[in-house]
Amino acid sequence: MSRAPLGVIGGSGLYQMAGLADVREERVRTPFGDPSDAYLVGRIDGRPLIFLARHGRGHRLLPGEINFRANPYGFKTLGVERLVSVSAVGSMKESLAPLDVVLPDQFIDWTRHRPSTFFGDGLVAHVSLADPVCNELRAEVARAAAGIKVRLHDGGTYLCIEGPQFSTRAESRLYRTFGVDVIGMTNVQEAKLAREAEICYATMAMVTDYDCWHEEEAAVTVAEVVARLNENAAHAQAIVKALLAALPEARSCGCAGALDNAVLTEPGRIPAPVLERLRPILGRRFS
């Protein structure tokens, strides 16, 4: 059995993967529009990997402009079963310092204007999102990071806000009362849609700042974030390389069966165009 490629979504500061060899670009057309950029398909130390720049190369897309449905749909059509997101985040706790790496296991969705499902238009499905991160994949990322010189925090809650503005001080203080660990603008839709696509998903949240709640730190600025992106990107690339080398060939988690018993619409009542549009995702169930 050939190894399914690992998918990596690069966030702010990570627009390519170091060491990616035999690279070719794949531009995938999806029923939901164009993904953020071409997928970079290649190998690191002989193992297949597919990379996508979330904001596009050159950082052209606001968080709210990202085509969250097209990105995982494209990974699915390219055969990806596991997807690791690398994301710049703000810290909401004193114990999480800039340049730390957090592996969230929970999300809170505070966004307002984004599509978060592949379903609708005559097809109803409800997947379980109680545990939105694949614990098996997150554990593999944690093991890979153990050999890298970073401060790692395994577990935590990621609050996803609409953006593109950073929080007001009042908002930041409110979010702290939620008990969240990090704050960002992109990952919750990815987690939801990866689960619907039966792709394992985990986040590497790379801390760049303390948001604006921290009284002893200056309010977050783009300059402050950018100053730490390169170092964060280097850490992320090292972790991904170690992960790829140790990742088991087969999955043993439940992500591949996320749609089992999730579709409620009677098969004969699902519109044919919707079935065709979602064929890569529904696959074997409605062949």
C-alpha positions in Angstrom: 0.0 0.0 0.0 1.4 3.4 -1.0 1.7 6.1 1.7 -1.0 8.8 1.4 0.7 12.2 1.3 0.7 14.5 4.3 -1.0 17.8 3.7 0.4 21.0 5.3 -1.3 24.4 5.3 1.2 27.2 5.8 0.0 30.3 7.6 1.5 33.7 8.1 5.3 33.5 7.4 5.2 29.9 6.0 4.7 30.1 2.2 6.8 27.1 1.2 8.4 24.0 2.7 12.1 23.8 3.1 13.6 20.6 1.7 10.6 19.8 -0.6 12.1 18.0 -3.6 10.7 16.9 -7.0 8.2 19.7 -6.7 5.3 20.2 -9.1 2.4 22.6 -8.9 -1.1 21.3 -9.0 -3.9 23.8 -9.6 -7.2 22.2 -8.5 -10.6 23.4 -9.6 -13.3 22.7 -7.1 -17.1 23.2 -7.2 -16.6 25.8 -4.5 -14.1 27.9 -6.4 -10.3 28.2 -6.4 -8.1 27.2 -3.4 -5.8 29.8 -2.0 -3.0 28.9 -4.4 -1.5 26.1 -6.3 -0.7 23.0 -4.3 3.0 22.2 -4.1 3.4 18.4 -4.5 6.7 16.9 -3.7 8.8 14.8 -1.2 10.9 15.4 1.8 13.4 12.6 2.4 11.5 10.5 0.0 8.1 10.8 1.7 5.2 12.5 -0.1 3.9 15.9 1.1 1.5 18.4 -0.3 1.8 22.1 0.7 -0.6 25.0 0.4 -0.1 28.6 1.4 -3.3 29.5 3.2 -3.0 33.2 2.3 -1.5 32.6 -1.1 2.1 33.2 -1.9 2.9 36.8 -1.3 0.2 36.8 1.4 -2.7 38.1 -0.7 -5.8 36.9 1.1 -7.4 38.3 4.3 -8.6 35.6 6.7 -12.1 36.2 5.7 -11.2 36.0 2.0 -9.8 32.4 2.3 -11.8 29.9 0.4 -12.1 27.5 3.3 -14.2 24.9 1.4 -12.0 24.8 -1.6 -8.7 24.2 0.3 -9.6 20.9 2.0 -11.6 19.8 -1.0 -8.5 20.2 -3.1 -6.4 18.2 -0.5 -9.0 15.5 -0.6 -9.0 15.1 -4.3 -5.1 14.9 -4.2 -5.4 11.9 -1.8 -4.5 13.6 1.5 -5.7 11.8 4.6 -3.8 13.8 7.2 -3.6 17.6 7.4 -1.5 19.8 9.6 -2.1 23.5 9.9 0.6 25.9 10.8 -0.8 29.2 12.2 0.5 32.3 13.8 -1.5 33.0 17.0 -1.7 35.4 19.9 -1.3 34.1 23.4 -4.1 34.6 25.9 -2.2 33.3 28.9 1.0 34.4 30.7 2.4 30.9 30.5 2.3 30.9 26.7 5.2 33.1 25.5 6.1 34.3 22.0 7.8 31.5 20.0 6.1 28.8 22.0 4.2 26.1 20.1 0.7 25.1 21.1 -1.2 22.0 19.9 -4.8 22.9 20.5 -7.4 20.2 21.0 -10.5 22.5 21.1 -11.9 25.5 19.2 -14.4 28.2 19.8 -15.9 29.8 16.7 -16.3 33.5 17.1 -16.5 34.2 13.3 -19.6 35.6 11.6 -19.4 35.5 7.8 -17.8 32.2 6.7 -19.2 29.1 5.2 -18.3 26.1 7.4 -19.9 23.1 5.7 -19.8 21.3 2.4 -23.5 20.3 2.9 -26.8 22.0 2.2 -28.8 22.5 -1.1 -30.8 19.4 -0.4 -28.3 17.3 1.5 -28.2 17.3 5.3 -25.4 15.9 7.3 -24.2 16.4 10.9 -20.7 15.3 11.8 -19.5 15.0 15.4 -17.2 17.9 16.4 -16.9 17.2 20.1 -13.3 16.5 19.6 -12.4 18.7 16.6 -8.8 17.7 16.4 -7.5 14.2 15.5 -5.9 13.1 18.8 -3.9 10.5 16.9 -2.3 13.1 14.6 -1.9 15.6 17.4 0.0 13.0 19.4 2.3 12.3 16.4 3.0 16.1 16.1 3.8 16.3 19.8 6.3 13.4 19.5 7.9 15.0 16.5 8.2 18.4 18.3 9.9 16.7 21.3 13.1 16.5 19.3 13.0 20.2 18.3 14.2 23.0 20.5 10.8 24.6 21.2 8.6 25.1 24.2 5.7 22.8 23.4 2.2 22.9 25.0 0.1 19.9 24.2 -3.6 20.8 24.3 -5.5 24.0 24.7 -8.3 26.0 23.2 -8.0 28.1 20.1 -10.4 31.1 19.8 -11.1 31.9 16.1 -12.2 35.5 15.5 -13.4 37.2 12.3 -10.6 39.7 11.9 -8.8 41.1 10.0 -8.4 43.6 12.8 -6.7 42.6 16.0 -8.9 42.6 19.1 -9.8 45.7 21.1 -8.6 45.7 24.7 -12.1 45.1 25.9 -12.5 42.1 23.5 -9.2 40.7 24.6 -10.1 40.9 28.2 -13.5 39.3 27.5 -11.9 36.4 25.6 -9.6 35.8 28.6 -12.6 35.1 30.7 -13.5 32.2 28.3 -10.4 30.4 29.5 -8.9 30.1 26.0 -5.2 29.6 25.3 -4.6 31.2 21.9 -6.4 33.5 19.5 -6.3 33.4 15.7 -8.4 34.1 12.6 -8.3 30.9 10.4 -8.4 27.5 11.9 -11.9 26.7 13.1 -13.4 26.4 9.6 -10.5 24.2 8.5 -11.1 21.8 11.4 -14.8 21.6 10.7 -14.4 21.0 6.9 -11.6 18.6 7.4 -13.8 16.5 9.6 -16.6 16.5 7.0 -14.0 15.5 4.4 -12.9 12.7 6.7 -9.4 14.1 6.9 -7.4 14.0 10.1 -6.6 17.5 11.2 -4.2 19.1 13.8 -3.0 22.6 14.4 0.5 23.8 15.2 -0.3 27.2 16.7 2.9 29.3 16.7 2.7 32.1 19.3 3.9 35.5 18.1 2.5 37.9 20.7 0.3 38.4 23.8 -2.6 40.0 21.9 -3.4 43.3 23.8 -4.6 42.1 27.2 -1.1 42.0 28.7 -0.5 45.2 30.7 3.3 44.9 30.6 3.5 44.3 26.8 2.8 46.8 24.0 -0.4 46.3 22.0 0.2 43.8 19.2 1.3 45.2 15.9 2.1 43.8 12.5 5.8 44.7 13.0 5.9 42.6 16.2 4.3 39.7 14.5 6.5 39.8 11.4 9.6 39.9 13.6 8.8 36.4 14.9 7.4 34.8 11.8 10.7 33.6 10.4 11.8 31.9 13.6 8.3 30.3 13.9 8.5 29.1 10.3 11.8 27.5 10.9 10.4 25.6 14.0 7.4 24.5 12.0 9.4 23.2 9.1 11.6 21.2 11.5 8.6 19.7 13.2 6.9 18.8 10.0 10.1 17.1 8.7 10.3 15.0 11.9 6.6 14.2 11.8 6.8 13.0 8.2 9.7 10.7 9.0 7.8 9.0 11.9 4.2 9.1 10.7 2.6 5.6 10.5 1.4 4.6 7.1 -2.1 3.7 8.1 -4.6 5.6 10.2 -6.2 4.0 13.3 -8.4 6.9 14.4 -12.0 7.4 13.6 -11.6 10.4 11.3 -12.0 8.2 8.2 -15.5 7.3 9.3 -16.7 10.7 10.3 -19.6 10.6 7.8 -20.8 7.2 9.0 -24.4 7.8 10.0 -24.0 11.5 9.6 -26.1 11.9 6.4 -29.8 12.3 7.3 -31.3 12.9 3.8 -32.9 9.9 2.1 -30.5 8.9 -0.7 -33.3 9.1 -3.3 -34.0 12.7 -2.4 -30.5 14.0 -2.7 -30.2 16.2 -5.8 -28.0 14.7 -8.5 -25.9 17.8 -8.9 -25.2 17.9 -5.2 -24.1 14.3 -5.2 -21.8 14.9 -8.1 -20.3 18.0 -6.4 -19.5 16.1 -3.3 -18.4 12.8 -4.9 -14.8 13.1 -3.6 -16.1 13.5 -0.1 -19.1 11.1 -0.1 -17.2 8.6 -2.2 -18.1 5.0 -1.4 -21.4 5.9 0.3 -23.3 7.0 -2.8 -21.4 5.5 -5.7 
